[in-house]
Amino acid sequence: MTVTVHQTGLGYEYVRCRVGDDDSTAYIHQLVACLENDPSDVFGDEFDVHHCNHIPWDNRPENIVLEEAYNHRCAHLEGRSPA
């Protein structure tokens, strides 16, 4: 098993775990969100994990909230903060 930590070009940190042919990835902000939320919500389709201050590498628990996915994505597309 190989576990590595990476960062996307936009600054989002993620963990990658490879075991044989299995290659799994989880973003750090998703893992932090699981501390206060049901993992099925965090990794489901209904919600997105949002960084309150819009800094993708700031994964402090107080900066991470779940937002309804549709509203979250629309807000980002329109350049405003999700409500």
N, C-alpha and C positions, 0 to 999 in steps of 0.2 A: 504494500500500500504506500502511495506517495501523496502527501498532503502539502500543498503550496499556497501561498498568499500572493495575490496579484492586484493590480490596479488598472482600471480601464483608462482610456485616453481622456475621459471626462472626470476622472478622480474617484470613481466608485471602487471600493475595495471588495474583493471577493476571495473565497476559499475554494480551492479545487482539490478534489480527492479522486485519485485513480486507483482502481483495484482491478487488475486484469483488463477486460474490455469495458468495464464500467467507468464512466467519467462523469462525476457529479460536481455541480457548482452551486454555491450559496453566497449571496451578497452579505457582507457584514451587517449592513443596516437591517436586513431581513432577520438575521439571527438576534440582533439587539431587540427588534420589535417583538420577538417571541418571548422576551422577558415579561412583558406586560399584556400580551395578546395571545389568543388561541393560534397556534401554528397553522391550523387549517385556514384561518382568515389571512394570515401573513402570506402564505404560499398559494392561496386560492385566487380566483379571478375577480371577486367582488371588491377587493380592496387593494390599494397600492401603499407602500411604505413611503412616507414623505419626510424629507429633511426640512424642519421648520425654518432654518436660516439659509436654506438653499445651497449649503456647502456640502458636496457629496462625500467628502472624507471626514466630516464631523459626525461621528457615529455615537456620540454620547446619548444615553437613554433619554435625557430631557429634550433632545433635538429630534427625536424620532416619534412619529405618530402615524396611525393608519388613517387613510382618507378613502372615501368611496372612489373606486377606480375611474369611473366616467368623469366625475367632477374634477378629480386630480389631474387627469390628462387634459381635459378642456382648459383648465386654469393655466397649465404650463404652455399649451399651444397659444393661448391668448396673452401670455406674458404677465399673468397676475398670480398672486398667491392663492392656493386652494382655501376655501372657506370651511 
